[in-house]
Structure formats: structure tokens, C-alpha cells
Amino acid sequence: MAVDRNTTVESPVEKLLTAKQLGEILGLGRSKVYQMMSAGMLPPSIVLTRARRWRSSVVQRWIEFGCCSLERYLLLTGNNR
């Protein structure tokens, strides 16, 4: 059986963004990202050990929703957290 080495396979692993990377996307500094998170103005994040990360797909959807509050995002997505 021949294997086509030019075929791209999408990785099942989703990119996780750091506060710095999220800040770069939003044009903000890292500390401002954490301030906005504390104020409920960012999409949900996850914590891996002690590191907070944002799923790239969640950030993209949040931007498509107009960068709404966390509460509104959860209502729009039907997510109970």
C-alpha cells in the first residue's frame, strides 16, 4: 500500500493560548488580560497545573460574538461552565 506523504493531517490537539498570546491578538498587555479576566470580560479559560490558557476556538468564537462578557458568552453558547 502506497502512502501519500503530501497529505496533510490536521492535528486533533487544539492550540492553547497564553495570556501574552491572547493579549497580542487583542492588542493588550498581559496584565490587562488578567484584569479583564477577573472582571468577567473574557471567554472561559482553563488551568493546567498553575498555568491559565484559552482555547483558540473559544477565543475565535468569542470574537465572532463581539467580545461579549463571560456571562453573555456562556448564555450564547449554552455552556454551563
mmCIF file of the N, C-alpha and C atoms, coordinates in Angstrom:
data_MODEL
# 
_entry.id   MODEL 
# 
loop_
_atom_site.group_PDB 
_atom_site.id 
_atom_site.type_symbol 
_atom_site.label_atom_id 
_atom_site.label_alt_id 
_atom_site.label_comp_id 
_atom_site.label_asym_id 
_atom_site.label_entity_id 
_atom_site.label_seq_id 
_atom_site.pdbx_PDB_ins_code 
_atom_site.Cartn_x 
_atom_site.Cartn_y 
_atom_site.Cartn_z 
_atom_site.occupancy 
_atom_site.B_iso_or_equiv 
_atom_site.pdbx_formal_charge 
_atom_site.auth_seq_id 
_atom_site.auth_comp_id 
_atom_site.auth_asym_id 
_atom_site.auth_atom_id 
_atom_site.pdbx_PDB_model_num 
ATOM 1   N N  . MET A 1 1  ? 0.842   -1.170 0.000  1.00 0.00 ? 1  MET A N  1 
ATOM 2   C CA . MET A 1 1  ? 0.000   0.000  0.000  1.00 0.00 ? 1  MET A CA 1 
ATOM 3   C C  . MET A 1 1  ? 0.894   1.241  0.000  1.00 0.00 ? 1  MET A C  1 
ATOM 4   N N  . ALA A 1 2  ? 0.647   2.144  -0.929 1.00 0.00 ? 2  ALA A N  1 
ATOM 5   C CA . ALA A 1 2  ? 1.439   3.371  -1.038 1.00 0.00 ? 2  ALA A CA 1 
ATOM 6   C C  . ALA A 1 2  ? 0.902   4.439  -0.084 1.00 0.00 ? 2  ALA A C  1 
ATOM 7   N N  . VAL A 1 3  ? 1.804   5.176  0.500  1.00 0.00 ? 3  VAL A N  1 
ATOM 8   C CA . VAL A 1 3  ? 1.433   6.248  1.415  1.00 0.00 ? 3  VAL A CA 1 
ATOM 9   C C  . VAL A 1 3  ? 1.726   7.579  0.739  1.00 0.00 ? 3  VAL A C  1 
ATOM 10  N N  . ASP A 1 4  ? 0.721   8.451  0.686  1.00 0.00 ? 4  ASP A N  1 
ATOM 11  C CA . ASP A 1 4  ? 0.899   9.772  0.099  1.00 0.00 ? 4  ASP A CA 1 
ATOM 12  C C  . ASP A 1 4  ? 1.490   10.695 1.159  1.00 0.00 ? 4  ASP A C  1 
ATOM 13  N N  . ARG A 1 5  ? 2.744   11.053 1.016  1.00 0.00 ? 5  ARG A N  1 
ATOM 14  C CA . ARG A 1 5  ? 3.423   11.880 2.013  1.00 0.00 ? 5  ARG A CA 1 
ATOM 15  C C  . ARG A 1 5  ? 3.064   13.362 1.890  1.00 0.00 ? 5  ARG A C  1 
ATOM 16  N N  . ASN A 1 6  ? 2.337   13.745 0.873  1.00 0.00 ? 6  ASN A N  1 
ATOM 17  C CA . ASN A 1 6  ? 1.941   15.137 0.680  1.00 0.00 ? 6  ASN A CA 1 
ATOM 18  C C  . ASN A 1 6  ? 0.593   15.449 1.318  1.00 0.00 ? 6  ASN A C  1 
ATOM 19  N N  . THR A 1 7  ? -0.040  14.456 1.888  1.00 0.00 ? 7  THR A N  1 
ATOM 20  C CA . THR A 1 7  ? -1.336  14.653 2.520  1.00 0.00 ? 7  THR A CA 1 
ATOM 21  C C  . THR A 1 7  ? -1.140  15.296 3.891  1.00 0.00 ? 7  THR A C  1 
ATOM 22  N N  . THR A 1 8  ? -1.901  16.345 4.134  1.00 0.00 ? 8  THR A N  1 
ATOM 23  C CA . THR A 1 8  ? -1.828  16.994 5.447  1.00 0.00 ? 8  THR A CA 1 
ATOM 24  C C  . THR A 1 8  ? -2.870  16.384 6.358  1.00 0.00 ? 8  THR A C  1 
ATOM 25  N N  . VAL A 1 9  ? -2.471  16.134 7.557  1.00 0.00 ? 9  VAL A N  1 
ATOM 26  C CA . VAL A 1 9  ? -3.381  15.598 8.552  1.00 0.00 ? 9  VAL A CA 1 
ATOM 27  C C  . VAL A 1 9  ? -3.527  16.665 9.624  1.00 0.00 ? 9  VAL A C  1 
ATOM 28  N N  . GLU A 1 10 ? -4.766  17.058 9.886  1.00 0.00 ? 10 GLU A N  1 
ATOM 29  C CA . GLU A 1 10 ? -4.992  18.050 10.918 1.00 0.00 ? 10 GLU A CA 1 
ATOM 30  C C  . GLU A 1 10 ? -4.771  17.427 12.281 1.00 0.00 ? 10 GLU A C  1 
ATOM 31  N N  . SER A 1 11 ? -4.112  18.167 13.118 1.00 0.00 ? 11 SER A N  1 
ATOM 32  C CA . SER A 1 11 ? -3.831  17.690 14.465 1.00 0.00 ? 11 SER A CA 1 
ATOM 33  C C  . SER A 1 11 ? -5.109  17.750 15.301 1.00 0.00 ? 11 SER A C  1 
ATOM 34  N N  . PRO A 1 12 ? -5.398  16.696 16.061 1.00 0.00 ? 12 PRO A N  1 
ATOM 35  C CA . PRO A 1 12 ? -6.590  16.720 16.907 1.00 0.00 ? 12 PRO A CA 1 
ATOM 36  C C  . PRO A 1 12 ? -6.396  17.609 18.140 1.00 0.00 ? 12 PRO A C  1 
ATOM 37  N N  . VAL A 1 13 ? -5.170  18.078 18.360 1.00 0.00 ? 13 VAL A N  1 
ATOM 38  C CA . VAL A 1 13 ? -4.864  18.900 19.522 1.00 0.00 ? 13 VAL A CA 1 
ATOM 39  C C  . VAL A 1 13 ? -5.127  20.365 19.181 1.00 0.00 ? 13 VAL A C  1 
ATOM 40  N N  . GLU A 1 14 ? -5.913  21.004 20.019 1.00 0.00 ? 14 GLU A N  1 
ATOM 41  C CA . GLU A 1 14 ? -6.234  22.409 19.802 1.00 0.00 ? 14 GLU A CA 1 
ATOM 42  C C  . GLU A 1 14 ? -5.169  23.291 20.427 1.00 0.00 ? 14 GLU A C  1 
ATOM 43  N N  . LYS A 1 15 ? -4.872  24.410 19.771 1.00 0.00 ? 15 LYS A N  1 
ATOM 44  C CA . LYS A 1 15 ? -3.882  25.346 20.293 1.00 0.00 ? 15 LYS A CA 1 
ATOM 45  C C  . LYS A 1 15 ? -4.437  26.049 21.527 1.00 0.00 ? 15 LYS A C  1 
ATOM 46  N N  . LEU A 1 16 ? -3.623  26.104 22.563 1.00 0.00 ? 16 LEU A N  1 
ATOM 47  C CA . LEU A 1 16 ? -3.971  26.811 23.785 1.00 0.00 ? 16 LEU A CA 1 
ATOM 48  C C  . LEU A 1 16 ? -3.145  28.085 23.849 1.00 0.00 ? 16 LEU A C  1 
ATOM 49  N N  . LEU A 1 17 ? -3.803  29.191 24.115 1.00 0.00 ? 17 LEU A N  1 
ATOM 50  C CA . LEU A 1 17 ? -3.145  30.495 24.124 1.00 0.00 ? 17 LEU A CA 1 
ATOM 51  C C  . LEU A 1 17 ? -2.770  30.908 25.537 1.00 0.00 ? 17 LEU A C  1 
ATOM 52  N N  . THR A 1 18 ? -1.587  31.490 25.682 1.00 0.00 ? 18 THR A N  1 
ATOM 53  C CA . THR A 1 18 ? -1.174  32.070 26.952 1.00 0.00 ? 18 THR A CA 1 
ATOM 54  C C  . THR A 1 18 ? -1.800  33.464 27.066 1.00 0.00 ? 18 THR A C  1 
ATOM 55  N N  . ALA A 1 19 ? -1.683  34.070 28.236 1.00 0.00 ? 19 ALA A N  1 
ATOM 56  C CA . ALA A 1 19 ? -2.190  35.435 28.427 1.00 0.00 ? 19 ALA A CA 1 
ATOM 57  C C  . ALA A 1 19 ? -1.454  36.393 27.499 1.00 0.00 ? 19 ALA A C  1 
ATOM 58  N N  . LYS A 1 20 ? -0.173  36.167 27.304 1.00 0.00 ? 20 LYS A N  1 
ATOM 59  C CA . LYS A 1 20 ? 0.610   37.021 26.405 1.00 0.00 ? 20 LYS A CA 1 
ATOM 60  C C  . LYS A 1 20 ? 0.107   36.894 24.966 1.00 0.00 ? 20 LYS A C  1 
ATOM 61  N N  . GLN A 1 21 ? -0.116  35.658 24.517 1.00 0.00 ? 21 GLN A N  1 
ATOM 62  C CA . GLN A 1 21 ? -0.609  35.440 23.154 1.00 0.00 ? 21 GLN A CA 1 
ATOM 63  C C  . GLN A 1 21 ? -2.003  36.028 22.971 1.00 0.00 ? 21 GLN A C  1 
ATOM 64  N N  . LEU A 1 22 ? -2.872  35.843 23.960 1.00 0.00 ? 22 LEU A N  1 
ATOM 65  C CA . LEU A 1 22 ? -4.213  36.416 23.884 1.00 0.00 ? 22 LEU A CA 1 
ATOM 66  C C  . LEU A 1 22 ? -4.123  37.931 23.835 1.00 0.00 ? 22 LEU A C  1 
ATOM 67  N N  . GLY A 1 23 ? -3.238  38.504 24.646 1.00 0.00 ? 23 GLY A N  1 
ATOM 68  C CA . GLY A 1 23 ? -3.035  39.946 24.633 1.00 0.00 ? 23 GLY A CA 1 
ATOM 69  C C  . GLY A 1 23 ? -2.577  40.447 23.276 1.00 0.00 ? 23 GLY A C  1 
ATOM 70  N N  . GLU A 1 24 ? -1.700  39.694 22.622 1.00 0.00 ? 24 GLU A N  1 
ATOM 71  C CA . GLU A 1 24 ? -1.232  40.078 21.293 1.00 0.00 ? 24 GLU A CA 1 
ATOM 72  C C  . GLU A 1 24 ? -2.378  40.070 20.287 1.00 0.00 ? 24 GLU A C  1 
ATOM 73  N N  . ILE A 1 25 ? -3.254  39.092 20.388 1.00 0.00 ? 25 ILE A N  1 
ATOM 74  C CA . ILE A 1 25 ? -4.416  39.021 19.499 1.00 0.00 ? 25 ILE A CA 1 
ATOM 75  C C  . ILE A 1 25 ? -5.326  40.222 19.726 1.00 0.00 ? 25 ILE A C  1 
ATOM 76  N N  . LEU A 1 26 ? -5.499  40.591 20.996 1.00 0.00 ? 26 LEU A N  1 
ATOM 77  C CA . LEU A 1 26 ? -6.417  41.674 21.351 1.00 0.00 ? 26 LEU A CA 1 
ATOM 78  C C  . LEU A 1 26 ? -5.759  43.049 21.363 1.00 0.00 ? 26 LEU A C  1 
ATOM 79  N N  . GLY A 1 27 ? -4.444  43.096 21.213 1.00 0.00 ? 27 GLY A N  1 
ATOM 80  C CA . GLY A 1 27 ? -3.729  44.361 21.273 1.00 0.00 ? 27 GLY A CA 1 
ATOM 81  C C  . GLY A 1 27 ? -3.621  44.902 22.683 1.00 0.00 ? 27 GLY A C  1 
ATOM 82  N N  . LEU A 1 28 ? -3.475  43.991 23.644 1.00 0.00 ? 28 LEU A N  1 
ATOM 83  C CA . LEU A 1 28 ? -3.406  44.353 25.062 1.00 0.00 ? 28 LEU A CA 1 
ATOM 84  C C  . LEU A 1 28 ? -2.167  43.742 25.700 1.00 0.00 ? 28 LEU A C  1 
ATOM 85  N N  . GLY A 1 29 ? -1.797  44.265 26.849 1.00 0.00 ? 29 GLY A N  1 
ATOM 86  C CA . GLY A 1 29 ? -0.710  43.683 27.620 1.00 0.00 ? 29 GLY A CA 1 
ATOM 87  C C  . GLY A 1 29 ? -1.201  42.512 28.456 1.00 0.00 ? 29 GLY A C  1 
ATOM 88  N N  . ARG A 1 30 ? -0.265  41.711 28.917 1.00 0.00 ? 30 ARG A N  1 
ATOM 89  C CA . ARG A 1 30 ? -0.594  40.527 29.711 1.00 0.00 ? 30 ARG A CA 1 
ATOM 90  C C  . ARG A 1 30 ? -1.365  40.879 30.982 1.00 0.00 ? 30 ARG A C  1 
ATOM 91  N N  . SER A 1 31 ? -0.949  41.932 31.676 1.00 0.00 ? 31 SER A N  1 
ATOM 92  C CA . SER A 1 31 ? -1.644  42.294 32.918 1.00 0.00 ? 31 SER A CA 1 
ATOM 93  C C  . SER A 1 31 ? -3.075  42.756 32.650 1.00 0.00 ? 31 SER A C  1 
ATOM 94  N N  . LYS A 1 32 ? -3.292  43.436 31.529 1.00 0.00 ? 32 LYS A N  1 
ATOM 95  C CA . LYS A 1 32 ? -4.646  43.872 31.164 1.00 0.00 ? 32 LYS A CA 1 
ATOM 96  C C  . LYS A 1 32 ? -5.531  42.653 30.872 1.00 0.00 ? 32 LYS A C  1 
ATOM 97  N N  . VAL A 1 33 ? -4.956  41.622 30.276 1.00 0.00 ? 33 VAL A N  1 
ATOM 98  C CA . VAL A 1 33 ? -5.701  40.385 30.022 1.00 0.00 ? 33 VAL A CA 1 
ATOM 99  C C  . VAL A 1 33 ? -6.196  39.807 31.346 1.00 0.00 ? 33 VAL A C  1 
ATOM 100 N N  . TYR A 1 34 ? -5.322  39.755 32.352 1.00 0.00 ? 34 TYR A N  1 
ATOM 101 C CA . TYR A 1 34 ? -5.723  39.222 33.653 1.00 0.00 ? 34 TYR A CA 1 
ATOM 102 C C  . TYR A 1 34 ? -6.743  40.126 34.349 1.00 0.00 ? 34 TYR A C  1 
ATOM 103 N N  . GLN A 1 35 ? -6.617  41.437 34.169 1.00 0.00 ? 35 GLN A N  1 
ATOM 104 C CA . GLN A 1 35 ? -7.613  42.353 34.731 1.00 0.00 ? 35 GLN A CA 1 
ATOM 105 C C  . GLN A 1 35 ? -8.979  42.100 34.100 1.00 0.00 ? 35 GLN A C  1 
ATOM 106 N N  . MET A 1 36 ? -9.001  41.944 32.779 1.00 0.00 ? 36 MET A N  1 
ATOM 107 C CA . MET A 1 36 ? -10.264 41.684 32.074 1.00 0.00 ? 36 MET A CA 1 
ATOM 108 C C  . MET A 1 36 ? -10.847 40.334 32.479 1.00 0.00 ? 36 MET A C  1 
ATOM 109 N N  . MET A 1 37 ? -9.986  39.340 32.669 1.00 0.00 ? 37 MET A N  1 
ATOM 110 C CA . MET A 1 37 ? -10.459 38.021 33.095 1.00 0.00 ? 37 MET A CA 1 
ATOM 111 C C  . MET A 1 37 ? -11.117 38.120 34.464 1.00 0.00 ? 37 MET A C  1 
ATOM 112 N N  . SER A 1 38 ? -10.475 38.835 35.382 1.00 0.00 ? 38 SER A N  1 
ATOM 113 C CA . SER A 1 38 ? -11.022 38.998 36.734 1.00 0.00 ? 38 SER A CA 1 
ATOM 114 C C  . SER A 1 38 ? -12.355 39.735 36.722 1.00 0.00 ? 38 SER A C  1 
ATOM 115 N N  . ALA A 1 39 ? -12.532 40.632 35.744 1.00 0.00 ? 39 ALA A N  1 
ATOM 116 C CA . ALA A 1 39 ? -13.766 41.405 35.633 1.00 0.00 ? 39 ALA A CA 1 
ATOM 117 C C  . ALA A 1 39 ? -14.850 40.665 34.841 1.00 0.00 ? 39 ALA A C  1 
ATOM 118 N N  . GLY A 1 40 ? -14.553 39.435 34.382 1.00 0.00 ? 40 GLY A N  1 
ATOM 119 C CA . GLY A 1 40 ? -15.544 38.668 33.626 1.00 0.00 ? 40 GLY A CA 1 
ATOM 120 C C  . GLY A 1 40 ? -15.743 39.172 32.213 1.00 0.00 ? 40 GLY A C  1 
ATOM 121 N N  . MET A 1 41 ? -14.677 39.725 31.625 1.00 0.00 ? 41 MET A N  1 
ATOM 122 C CA . MET A 1 41 ? -14.790 40.308 30.296 1.00 0.00 ? 41 MET A CA 1 
ATOM 123 C C  . MET A 1 41 ? -14.107 39.476 29.214 1.00 0.00 ? 41 MET A C  1 
ATOM 124 N N  . LEU A 1 42 ? -13.664 38.277 29.551 1.00 0.00 ? 42 LEU A N  1 
ATOM 125 C CA . LEU A 1 42 ? -13.013 37.396 28.590 1.00 0.00 ? 42 LEU A CA 1 
ATOM 126 C C  . LEU A 1 42 ? -13.756 36.060 28.539 1.00 0.00 ? 42 LEU A C  1 
ATOM 127 N N  . PRO A 1 43 ? -13.523 35.302 27.474 1.00 0.00 ? 43 PRO A N  1 
ATOM 128 C CA . PRO A 1 43 ? -14.162 33.976 27.397 1.00 0.00 ? 43 PRO A CA 1 
ATOM 129 C C  . PRO A 1 43 ? -13.564 33.047 28.450 1.00 0.00 ? 43 PRO A C  1 
ATOM 130 N N  . PRO A 1 44 ? -14.197 31.905 28.674 1.00 0.00 ? 44 PRO A N  1 
ATOM 131 C CA . PRO A 1 44 ? -13.694 30.975 29.686 1.00 0.00 ? 44 PRO A CA 1 
ATOM 132 C C  . PRO A 1 44 ? -12.285 30.485 29.372 1.00 0.00 ? 44 PRO A C  1 
ATOM 133 N N  . SER A 1 45 ? -11.541 30.234 30.417 1.00 0.00 ? 45 SER A N  1 
ATOM 134 C CA . SER A 1 45 ? -10.183 29.719 30.278 1.00 0.00 ? 45 SER A CA 1 
ATOM 135 C C  . SER A 1 45 ? -10.086 28.406 31.037 1.00 0.00 ? 45 SER A C  1 
ATOM 136 N N  . ILE A 1 46 ? -8.963  27.748 30.873 1.00 0.00 ? 46 ILE A N  1 
ATOM 137 C CA . ILE A 1 46 ? -8.706  26.517 31.609 1.00 0.00 ? 46 ILE A CA 1 
ATOM 138 C C  . ILE A 1 46 ? -7.395  26.686 32.373 1.00 0.00 ? 46 ILE A C  1 
ATOM 139 N N  . VAL A 1 47 ? -7.211  25.893 33.404 1.00 0.00 ? 47 VAL A N  1 
ATOM 140 C CA . VAL A 1 47 ? -5.979  25.943 34.179 1.00 0.00 ? 47 VAL A CA 1 
ATOM 141 C C  . VAL A 1 47 ? -5.303  24.580 34.073 1.00 0.00 ? 47 VAL A C  1 
ATOM 142 N N  . LEU A 1 48 ? -4.058  24.608 33.613 1.00 0.00 ? 48 LEU A N  1 
ATOM 143 C CA . LEU A 1 48 ? -3.241  23.400 33.543 1.00 0.00 ? 48 LEU A CA 1 
ATOM 144 C C  . LEU A 1 48 ? -2.133  23.577 34.566 1.00 0.00 ? 48 LEU A C  1 
ATOM 145 N N  . THR A 1 49 ? -2.160  22.776 35.577 1.00 0.00 ? 49 THR A N  1 
ATOM 146 C CA . THR A 1 49 ? -1.286  22.932 36.747 1.00 0.00 ? 49 THR A CA 1 
ATOM 147 C C  . THR A 1 49 ? -1.528  24.322 37.319 1.00 0.00 ? 49 THR A C  1 
ATOM 148 N N  . ARG A 1 50 ? -0.598  25.251 37.109 1.00 0.00 ? 50 ARG A N  1 
ATOM 149 C CA . ARG A 1 50 ? -0.829  26.618 37.580 1.00 0.00 ? 50 ARG A CA 1 
ATOM 150 C C  . ARG A 1 50 ? -0.938  27.599 36.423 1.00 0.00 ? 50 ARG A C  1 
ATOM 151 N N  . ALA A 1 51 ? -0.895  27.107 35.211 1.00 0.00 ? 51 ALA A N  1 
ATOM 152 C CA . ALA A 1 51 ? -0.897  27.965 34.031 1.00 0.00 ? 51 ALA A CA 1 
ATOM 153 C C  . ALA A 1 51 ? -2.308  28.104 33.460 1.00 0.00 ? 51 ALA A C  1 
ATOM 154 N N  . ARG A 1 52 ? -2.736  29.333 33.261 1.00 0.00 ? 52 ARG A N  1 
ATOM 155 C CA . ARG A 1 52 ? -4.049  29.603 32.680 1.00 0.00 ? 52 ARG A CA 1 
ATOM 156 C C  . ARG A 1 52 ? -3.891  29.696 31.168 1.00 0.00 ? 52 ARG A C  1 
ATOM 157 N N  . ARG A 1 53 ? -4.818  29.063 30.436 1.00 0.00 ? 53 ARG A N  1 
ATOM 158 C CA . ARG A 1 53 ? -4.787  29.054 28.972 1.00 0.00 ? 53 ARG A CA 1 
ATOM 159 C C  . ARG A 1 53 ? -6.194  29.264 28.422 1.00 0.00 ? 53 ARG A C  1 
ATOM 160 N N  . TRP A 1 54 ? -6.249  29.783 27.203 1.00 0.00 ? 54 TRP A N  1 
ATOM 161 C CA . TRP A 1 54 ? -7.514  29.980 26.499 1.00 0.00 ? 54 TRP A CA 1 
ATOM 162 C C  . TRP A 1 54 ? -7.482  29.137 25.236 1.00 0.00 ? 54 TRP A C  1 
ATOM 163 N N  . ARG A 1 55 ? -8.549  28.392 24.993 1.00 0.00 ? 55 ARG A N  1 
ATOM 164 C CA . ARG A 1 55 ? -8.650  27.589 23.771 1.00 0.00 ? 55 ARG A CA 1 
ATOM 165 C C  . ARG A 1 55 ? -8.820  28.540 22.588 1.00 0.00 ? 55 ARG A C  1 
ATOM 166 N N  . SER A 1 56 ? -8.051  28.307 21.536 1.00 0.00 ? 56 SER A N  1 
ATOM 167 C CA . SER A 1 56 ? -8.098  29.202 20.369 1.00 0.00 ? 56 SER A CA 1 
ATOM 168 C C  . SER A 1 56 ? -9.483  29.215 19.732 1.00 0.00 ? 56 SER A C  1 
ATOM 169 N N  . SER A 1 57 ? -10.176 28.089 19.717 1.00 0.00 ? 57 SER A N  1 
ATOM 170 C CA . SER A 1 57 ? -11.523 28.047 19.120 1.00 0.00 ? 57 SER A CA 1 
ATOM 171 C C  . SER A 1 57 ? -12.517 28.858 19.947 1.00 0.00 ? 57 SER A C  1 
ATOM 172 N N  . VAL A 1 58 ? -12.359 28.855 21.258 1.00 0.00 ? 58 VAL A N  1 
ATOM 173 C CA . VAL A 1 58 ? -13.238 29.629 22.139 1.00 0.00 ? 58 VAL A CA 1 
ATOM 174 C C  . VAL A 1 58 ? -12.986 31.117 21.943 1.00 0.00 ? 58 VAL A C  1 
ATOM 175 N N  . VAL A 1 59 ? -11.713 31.492 21.845 1.00 0.00 ? 59 VAL A N  1 
ATOM 176 C CA . VAL A 1 59 ? -11.379 32.904 21.612 1.00 0.00 ? 59 VAL A CA 1 
ATOM 177 C C  . VAL A 1 59 ? -11.939 33.365 20.273 1.00 0.00 ? 59 VAL A C  1 
ATOM 178 N N  . GLN A 1 60 ? -11.806 32.540 19.241 1.00 0.00 ? 60 GLN A N  1 
ATOM 179 C CA . GLN A 1 60 ? -12.327 32.895 17.919 1.00 0.00 ? 60 GLN A CA 1 
ATOM 180 C C  . GLN A 1 60 ? -13.839 33.101 17.972 1.00 0.00 ? 60 GLN A C  1 
ATOM 181 N N  . ARG A 1 61 ? -14.537 32.192 18.621 1.00 0.00 ? 61 ARG A N  1 
ATOM 182 C CA . ARG A 1 61 ? -15.992 32.309 18.730 1.00 0.00 ? 61 ARG A CA 1 
ATOM 183 C C  . ARG A 1 61 ? -16.375 33.553 19.533 1.00 0.00 ? 61 ARG A C  1 
ATOM 184 N N  . TRP A 1 62 ? -15.645 33.822 20.614 1.00 0.00 ? 62 TRP A N  1 
ATOM 185 C CA . TRP A 1 62 ? -15.887 34.997 21.448 1.00 0.00 ? 62 TRP A CA 1 
ATOM 186 C C  . TRP A 1 62 ? -15.731 36.277 20.632 1.00 0.00 ? 62 TRP A C  1 
ATOM 187 N N  . ILE A 1 63 ? -14.712 36.330 19.785 1.00 0.00 ? 63 ILE A N  1 
ATOM 188 C CA . ILE A 1 63 ? -14.501 37.488 18.911 1.00 0.00 ? 63 ILE A CA 1 
ATOM 189 C C  . ILE A 1 63 ? -15.658 37.605 17.926 1.00 0.00 ? 63 ILE A C  1 
ATOM 190 N N  . GLU A 1 64 ? -16.101 36.486 17.368 1.00 0.00 ? 64 GLU A N  1 
ATOM 191 C CA . GLU A 1 64 ? -17.246 36.499 16.445 1.00 0.00 ? 64 GLU A CA 1 
ATOM 192 C C  . GLU A 1 64 ? -18.515 36.993 17.132 1.00 0.00 ? 64 GLU A C  1 
ATOM 193 N N  . PHE A 1 65 ? -18.639 36.746 18.428 1.00 0.00 ? 65 PHE A N  1 
ATOM 194 C CA . PHE A 1 65 ? -19.798 37.223 19.201 1.00 0.00 ? 65 PHE A CA 1 
ATOM 195 C C  . PHE A 1 65 ? -19.647 38.683 19.630 1.00 0.00 ? 65 PHE A C  1 
ATOM 196 N N  . GLY A 1 66 ? -18.581 39.331 19.209 1.00 0.00 ? 66 GLY A N  1 
ATOM 197 C CA . GLY A 1 66 ? -18.399 40.741 19.515 1.00 0.00 ? 66 GLY A CA 1 
ATOM 198 C C  . GLY A 1 66 ? -17.674 41.007 20.818 1.00 0.00 ? 66 GLY A C  1 
ATOM 199 N N  . CYS A 1 67 ? -16.856 40.054 21.274 1.00 0.00 ? 67 CYS A N  1 
ATOM 200 C CA . CYS A 1 67 ? -16.079 40.215 22.510 1.00 0.00 ? 67 CYS A CA 1 
ATOM 201 C C  . CYS A 1 67 ? -16.982 40.529 23.700 1.00 0.00 ? 67 CYS A C  1 
ATOM 202 N N  . CYS A 1 68 ? -18.023 39.750 23.822 1.00 0.00 ? 68 CYS A N  1 
ATOM 203 C CA . CYS A 1 68 ? -19.008 39.957 24.887 1.00 0.00 ? 68 CYS A CA 1 
ATOM 204 C C  . CYS A 1 68 ? -18.454 39.508 26.244 1.00 0.00 ? 68 CYS A C  1 
ATOM 205 N N  . SER A 1 69 ? -19.193 39.782 27.289 1.00 0.00 ? 69 SER A N  1 
ATOM 206 C CA . SER A 1 69 ? -18.780 39.365 28.636 1.00 0.00 ? 69 SER A CA 1 
ATOM 207 C C  . SER A 1 69 ? -18.802 37.838 28.743 1.00 0.00 ? 69 SER A C  1 
ATOM 208 N N  . LEU A 1 70 ? -18.137 37.337 29.762 1.00 0.00 ? 70 LEU A N  1 
ATOM 209 C CA . LEU A 1 70 ? -18.121 35.895 30.004 1.00 0.00 ? 70 LEU A CA 1 
ATOM 210 C C  . LEU A 1 70 ? -19.542 35.370 30.205 1.00 0.00 ? 70 LEU A C  1 
ATOM 211 N N  . GLU A 1 71 ? -20.324 36.089 30.982 1.00 0.00 ? 71 GLU A N  1 
ATOM 212 C CA . GLU A 1 71 ? -21.700 35.673 31.249 1.00 0.00 ? 71 GLU A CA 1 
ATOM 213 C C  . GLU A 1 71 ? -22.509 35.561 29.953 1.00 0.00 ? 71 GLU A C  1 
ATOM 214 N N  . ARG A 1 72 ? -22.407 36.572 29.110 1.00 0.00 ? 72 ARG A N  1 
ATOM 215 C CA . ARG A 1 72 ? -23.134 36.557 27.831 1.00 0.00 ? 72 ARG A CA 1 
ATOM 216 C C  . ARG A 1 72 ? -22.622 35.439 26.919 1.00 0.00 ? 72 ARG A C  1 
ATOM 217 N N  . TYR A 1 73 ? -21.313 35.247 26.888 1.00 0.00 ? 73 TYR A N  1 
ATOM 218 C CA . TYR A 1 73 ? -20.737 34.177 26.078 1.00 0.00 ? 73 TYR A CA 1 
ATOM 219 C C  . TYR A 1 73 ? -21.303 32.828 26.496 1.00 0.00 ? 73 TYR A C  1 
ATOM 220 N N  . LEU A 1 74 ? -21.349 32.592 27.796 1.00 0.00 ? 74 LEU A N  1 
ATOM 221 C CA . LEU A 1 74 ? -21.870 31.322 28.287 1.00 0.00 ? 74 LEU A CA 1 
ATOM 222 C C  . LEU A 1 74 ? -23.345 31.159 27.937 1.00 0.00 ? 74 LEU A C  1 
ATOM 223 N N  . LEU A 1 75 ? -24.110 32.246 27.973 1.00 0.00 ? 75 LEU A N  1 
ATOM 224 C CA . LEU A 1 75 ? -25.515 32.178 27.572 1.00 0.00 ? 75 LEU A CA 1 
ATOM 225 C C  . LEU A 1 75 ? -25.658 31.868 26.087 1.00 0.00 ? 75 LEU A C  1 
ATOM 226 N N  . LEU A 1 76 ? -24.847 32.529 25.264 1.00 0.00 ? 76 LEU A N  1 
ATOM 227 C CA . LEU A 1 76 ? -24.931 32.330 23.810 1.00 0.00 ? 76 LEU A CA 1 
ATOM 228 C C  . LEU A 1 76 ? -24.517 30.934 23.386 1.00 0.00 ? 76 LEU A C  1 
ATOM 229 N N  . THR A 1 77 ? -23.567 30.357 24.092 1.00 0.00 ? 77 THR A N  1 
ATOM 230 C CA . THR A 1 77 ? -23.084 29.034 23.727 1.00 0.00 ? 77 THR A CA 1 
ATOM 231 C C  . THR A 1 77 ? -23.800 27.906 24.440 1.00 0.00 ? 77 THR A C  1 
ATOM 232 N N  . GLY A 1 78 ? -24.640 28.259 25.414 1.00 0.00 ? 78 GLY A N  1 
ATOM 233 C CA . GLY A 1 78 ? -25.352 27.233 26.163 1.00 0.00 ? 78 GLY A CA 1 
ATOM 234 C C  . GLY A 1 78 ? -24.436 26.466 27.094 1.00 0.00 ? 78 GLY A C  1 
ATOM 235 N N  . ASN A 1 79 ? -23.313 27.069 27.412 1.00 0.00 ? 79 ASN A N  1 
ATOM 236 C CA . ASN A 1 79 ? -22.317 26.430 28.264 1.00 0.00 ? 79 ASN A CA 1 
ATOM 237 C C  . ASN A 1 79 ? -22.612 26.769 29.729 1.00 0.00 ? 79 ASN A C  1 
ATOM 238 N N  . ASN A 1 80 ? -22.645 25.767 30.569 1.00 0.00 ? 80 ASN A N  1 
ATOM 239 C CA . ASN A 1 80 ? -22.885 25.982 31.995 1.00 0.00 ? 80 ASN A CA 1 
ATOM 240 C C  . ASN A 1 80 ? -21.603 26.086 32.790 1.00 0.00 ? 80 ASN A C  1 
ATOM 241 N N  . ARG A 1 81 ? -20.504 26.163 32.082 1.00 0.00 ? 81 ARG A N  1 
ATOM 242 C CA . ARG A 1 81 ? -19.155 26.235 32.658 1.00 0.00 ? 81 ARG A CA 1 
ATOM 243 C C  . ARG A 1 81 ? -18.687 24.911 33.009 1.00 0.00 ? 81 ARG A C  1 
# 
